[in-house]
């Protein structure tokens, strides 16, 4: 019986791994890298990167489903699939209602919101429809996720994004952290009809966008002390050669801090560097 359970968990791990990209898309002048370490055989974290709008945009996603284990892994697959599918929808569903409430370009939380442009429909459809589906169809399960979904223009470096309650991704350059991309809406799948604003930021040459789940900042050592954001910022203040090297540095720093302690949560990292 125990052997059968282990076999089934291994199958579940393999199936879940198939929901993560085998290869990350590469655009000229850009580097993309990711690291994924589940705390158990299956995880609630996920990341994704995929081309959209006739390869004129790059979708970047990182998410963290509440709870851990098999239940979180099942909903991880669902969230990832819904976001991919709804982002491909060509019609704008609730964007006009957003425009009727606020003028394009208004300042939200100290940051200028994004006016209508290529990609806004993909962002709105992906998050709005995923939120509504989870609430309406699976509300009784009380499963939700933090999700960051960005849409990158690889020509200009402009990034439109929605941050649904996720750990703020960091925009880093040679001087360290230059900007945090704070939440623009609530957790995804928790509130019916929730509002998610689209914000914009520019990734300049030499900048790196670093996305991570709370398994990084909330990693604990043997004394149950958190790794925290300050240690993360110190690691990112060092010179960056490539996106992959930066993630290796961050992951090694977390592992060194954890030491012999068992992982308390999944650890996921996604980095995009403009050369």
Residue pairs with C-beta under 8 A, 6 or more apart in sequence:
9 41
9 42
10 41
12 41
12 42
12 70
12 73
13 38
13 41
13 42
15 77
16 42
16 43
16 73
16 76
16 77
19 46
19 76
19 77
19 80
19 81
20 36
20 46
20 47
20 48
21 34
21 47
21 48
21 49
21 50
24 32
24 33
24 34
24 49
25 32
25 49
25 50
25 51
25 58
26 32
27 58
27 154
28 154
29 154
29 274
29 275
30 58
30 154
30 272
30 273
30 274
30 275
31 242
31 243
31 244
31 271
31 272
31 273
31 275
32 49
32 243
32 270
32 271
32 272
32 273
33 242
33 243
33 244
33 246
33 247
33 270
33 271
33 273
34 47
34 49
34 247
34 268
34 269
34 270
34 271
35 247
35 248
35 250
35 251
35 267
35 268
35 269
36 43
36 45
36 47
36 266
36 267
36 268
36 269
37 215
37 251
37 263
37 266
37 267
37 268
38 45
38 266
39 68
39 215
39 262
39 263
39 264
39 265
39 266
39 267
40 68
40 69
42 69
42 70
42 72
42 73
43 68
43 72
43 73
43 76
43 266
43 268
44 64
44 65
44 66
44 67
44 68
44 69
44 72
44 73
44 75
44 76
44 145
44 266
45 62
45 63
45 64
45 65
45 76
45 213
45 215
45 266
45 267
45 268
46 61
46 62
46 63
46 65
46 76
46 79
46 80
46 268
47 61
47 62
47 63
47 211
47 268
47 270
48 59
48 60
48 61
48 62
48 80
48 83
48 84
49 58
49 59
49 60
49 61
49 270
50 58
50 59
50 84
51 57
51 58
51 59
52 58
52 59
52 87
52 88
52 119
52 122
52 151
53 118
53 119
53 122
56 118
56 153
56 155
57 118
57 119
57 122
57 151
57 152
57 153
57 154
58 151
58 152
58 154
59 87
59 122
59 149
59 150
59 151
59 152
60 148
60 149
60 150
60 151
60 152
60 209
60 211
60 270
60 272
61 80
61 83
61 147
61 148
61 149
61 150
62 147
62 148
62 166
62 169
62 211
62 212
62 213
62 268
62 270
63 76
63 79
63 80
63 83
63 145
63 146
63 147
63 148
63 166
63 188
63 213
64 145
64 146
64 147
64 166
64 167
64 213
64 214
64 215
64 266
64 268
65 72
65 75
65 76
65 79
65 143
65 144
65 145
66 72
66 143
66 144
66 145
67 143
68 265
68 266
71 141
71 143
72 143
75 134
75 138
75 141
75 143
75 145
76 145
78 134
78 138
79 130
79 134
79 145
79 147
79 188
79 189
82 126
82 129
82 130
82 133
82 134
83 126
83 127
83 130
83 147
83 149
86 125
86 126
86 129
86 130
87 122
87 123
87 125
87 126
87 149
88 122
89 121
89 122
89 125
89 129
90 121
91 121
91 125
92 120
92 121
92 124
92 125
93 121
93 124
93 125
93 128
93 129
94 124
94 128
95 116
95 120
95 121
95 124
98 124
98 195
99 116
102 113
104 113
104 114
104 115
104 116
105 112
105 113
105 115
106 112
106 113
107 113
108 184
108 197
108 199
109 182
109 184
111 182
111 199
111 201
112 199
112 200
113 197
113 198
113 199
113 200
114 120
114 160
114 198
114 199
114 200
117 160
118 153
119 151
119 153
119 160
120 160
120 198
122 151
123 149
123 151
123 160
123 161
123 162
123 198
124 162
124 196
124 198
126 149
127 147
127 149
127 162
127 164
127 185
127 188
127 196
128 196
130 147
130 188
130 189
131 164
131 188
131 189
131 190
131 191
131 194
131 196
132 192
132 193
134 143
134 144
134 188
134 189
135 189
135 190
135 191
135 192
136 192
138 189
143 189
144 187
144 188
144 189
144 190
145 164
145 187
145 188
145 189
146 164
146 165
146 166
146 167
146 187
146 188
146 213
146 214
147 162
147 163
147 164
147 165
147 166
147 188
148 161
148 162
148 163
148 164
148 166
148 167
148 169
148 181
148 211
149 161
149 162
149 164
150 159
150 160
150 161
150 169
150 209
151 159
151 160
151 161
152 158
152 159
152 203
152 272
153 159
156 202
157 202
157 203
157 204
157 205
157 207
157 274
158 200
158 201
158 202
158 203
159 200
159 201
159 202
159 203
159 209
160 198
160 199
160 200
161 181
161 184
161 198
161 199
161 200
161 201
162 184
162 185
162 196
162 197
162 198
162 199
163 169
163 181
163 182
163 183
163 184
163 185
163 199
164 183
164 184
164 185
164 186
164 187
164 188
164 196
165 183
165 185
165 186
165 187
165 188
166 183
166 211
166 213
167 211
167 212
167 213
167 214
167 216
167 217
168 180
168 181
168 182
168 183
169 180
169 181
169 209
169 210
169 211
169 212
170 177
170 179
170 180
170 181
170 209
170 210
170 232
170 233
170 236
171 177
171 178
171 179
171 180
171 181
171 201
171 203
171 207
171 208
171 209
171 210
172 178
172 207
172 208
172 209
172 210
172 236
172 240
172 246
173 204
173 206
173 207
173 208
174 206
174 239
174 240
175 237
176 233
176 236
176 237
177 233
177 236
177 237
178 207
179 201
181 199
181 201
184 196
184 197
184 198
184 199
185 194
185 195
185 196
185 197
186 194
186 196
188 194
188 196
203 209
203 272
203 274
204 274
205 274
205 275
206 274
206 275
207 273
207 274
208 240
208 243
208 246
208 271
208 272
208 273
208 274
209 271
209 272
209 273
210 236
210 246
210 247
210 250
210 269
210 270
210 271
211 269
211 270
211 271
212 232
212 250
212 267
212 268
212 269
212 270
213 265
213 266
213 267
213 268
214 265
215 263
215 264
215 265
215 266
215 267
215 268
216 227
216 232
216 250
216 254
216 267
216 268
216 269
217 226
217 227
217 228
217 229
217 232
218 226
218 227
218 264
218 265
219 226
219 227
219 254
219 257
219 258
219 263
219 264
219 265
219 267
220 226
220 227
220 258
220 261
220 264
221 227
221 257
221 258
221 259
221 261
222 259
222 260
222 261
227 254
227 257
227 258
231 253
231 257
232 250
232 253
235 249
235 250
235 253
236 246
236 250
238 249
240 246
240 273
242 273
243 271
243 272
243 273
244 271
246 271
246 273
247 269
247 271
250 269
251 267
251 269
254 267
